Amino acid sequence: MATPLIPLVLSLGLLCFPSFSSSDSLRAGSSLSVETPADVLTSPDGSFSAGFHPVGQNAYSFAIWFNKPTCDANSCTIVWMANRDQPVNGRFSKLYLLKSGNLVLKDAGHIIVWETKTMSPIPSYLKLENGGNLILCDMEGRILWQSYDSPTDTLLPSQQFNENSKLVSMRSQRNYSSGYYQLYFDTDNVLCLVYKGPEFSSVYWPSPWLLRWEAGRSTFNNTKIAVLDSWGNFSSTDNFTFLSADYGLNISRMLKMDLDGNLRLYSLSEDTKAWVVSWQAFLQPFHGKFEPFFLQPFSFSFSFPFYIYFPFFLTPNISPVHYQNDYFYNQNNSTPI
């Protein structure tokens, strides 16, 4: 039976409560400019900021990032992006909250790059919450849109992951655009990792060699919900659960679909002030190198050769992948791999 999520997955709420601060909210009719470094929203507790973040030479995305560990423009831990696949120019680009209730990101040529496509007959406002959720609300407290509903490559504590959610890796260490590895719920209601390349795709977790029940998963549900709590407990309706190596500590965490194809839970160490891996889907580090394994061509009675393809497998790589210049840590003893 799938682990019940009712205690964990309380709705994020259909209501928000108006509270205005120049540092954490944006009122209707206002904008944030890529050219003004001070145009940043900061959560009330200071944990997160939202604003234009450089992703390349004269290229910016509107993003949300952790403020700890202390970072500069090129080293912040980004948890969400509005326009990861279409960066905007470093001049004249702005994020507008229109009086109609639509949140719009425009490039230098006033071209709409991204928008929430929301409308409200009454005034609205944009606010960054302590949990890293960017919410667009009207003055009656109704949520019109929230960043939690459209994750990029990161899931934050209390952020609900559902049938409409996907975590998609970065393309490379310096390329923030959508990569080839995804976490999602498949049509069997099972949480899966899949490689989706330009020529082929393959599920590689749970193991394609196992039946779902052999992998400990349940298909007898149709809710498709997964949640990570602030203590380090992850629970999904397909019966997949795990506890972080530092379970019980109320510290900053993030579940990330890494660019090497591994799914990892990171915890912010209070001692070293660095991100360490407290759980990972694959214990051995790898670069996510997928190789199609096939037999020699067979002709049989056909007039043309064909190939029999087997599911893809991961090729281990002995060199560790780095994240934000920190080594990955073993989930059992928190020492560098």
Sequence and secondary structure as in RCSB ss.txt:
>XXXX:A:sequence
MATPLIPLVLSLGLLCFPSFSSSDSLRAGSSLSVETPADVLTSPDGSFSAGFHPVGQNAYSFAIWFNKPTCDANS
CTIVWMANRDQPVNGRFSKLYLLKSGNLVLKDAGHIIVWETKTMSPIPSYLKLENGGNLILCDMEGRILWQSYDS
PTDTLLPSQQFNENSKLVSMRSQRNYSSGYYQLYFDTDNVLCLVYKGPEFSSVYWPSPWLLRWEAGRSTFNNTKI
AVLDSWGNFSSTDNFTFLSADYGLNISRMLKMDLDGNLRLYSLSEDTKAWVVSWQAFLQPFHGKFEPFFLQPFSF
SFSFPFYIYFPFFLTPNISPVHYQNDYFYNQNNSTPI
>XXXX:A:secstr
     TTT     SB      TTTEEETT EEETT TT  EE TTSSEEEEEEEEETTEEEEEEEE  S   TTT
 EEEEES TTS EESSS EEEE TTS EEEE TT  EEEE     SS EEEEE TTS EEEEETTSBEEEEGGGS
 SSEE TT  EETT  EEEEEETTEEEEEEEEEEE TTS EEEEEE SS EEEEES TTS TTTTT     S  E
EEE TTSEEEETTS EEE TTTT    EEEEE TTS EEEEEE TTT SEEEEEESSSS    EEE  B   B T
TSSS B  B   EEE  SS   BTTB  B TTT  B 
